[in-house]
Amino acid sequence: MRKTAIAFLAVLALLFSAGLISCSDSTSSDSGSGSSVDVDAVASDSEKAVITEMNYARTKPGEYVTKKLQPLVSKSSGSYLTALNECISQMNAMTAIEELSYGQGLYVAAKEWVEEQGKGSSTGHQSGWDSRIGKYCSYTTAGENIAYGYDSAEAIVIALLVDDGVSDRGHRKNILEMDGHGPYTHAGAAIGSHGEYGTMCCIDYAGGYADK
């Protein structure tokens, strides 16, 4: 398995200002094994809203900065402010990228991990997380972001874009396809309960995507 880019800091990264633990990873393999979840599970409106929020940032980065990120500057300080300003600068300079389409297989893959990990208090990626995605869809490249502690689409996506406390800004890179992450065409986001942080959101991404 060839890793195209790793955005994974000691299994997890603590976002101090947001009170959020999150982690991200990306790969270019395609395989599958392990437990399964209902493949006919239907994403909720709040889960689909995570993709809509990411698409807003991807397709209208300048407007997203003006409406969603710039108002946070006066309320922020320390490392969070540094990360926020960095994100604003990068998004203002970037070219818009295409929307992510909803992927049923990616949603089911994300939901499986939420249901499994959410039973306890652990954080981080499943070992062989790309194999979990590979059970439900084929792909040429894939990525995964996980956030803990928020259940609204806006809060989840902003926290991952700012990426405070994560040295390589891997979550931001997955969402905005920076530095070799992607290209992605589809995504699925699952939100559920978590034993330690109350809620968690797992987002799986794929390019060259097809449901199995």
Salt bridges, closest charged atoms under 4 A:
GLU53 OE2 - LYS68 NZ 2.71
GLU63 OE2 - LYS67 NZ 3.69
GLU86 OE2 - ARG169 NE 2.74
GLU86 OE2 - ARG172 NH1 2.62
GLU112 OE1 - LYS135 NZ 2.90
GLU115 OE2 - LYS111 NZ 3.20
GLU116 OE1 - LYS119 NZ 3.76
GLU144 OE2 - HIS125 ND1 2.57
GLU144 OE1 - ARG132 NH2 2.97
GLU154 OE2 - LYS68 NZ 3.16
ASP163 OD1 - HIS171 ND1 2.09
GLU177 OE2 - ARG58 NH2 2.82
ASP179 OD2 - LYS173 NZ 3.31
ASP204 OD2 - ARG132 NH1 3.39
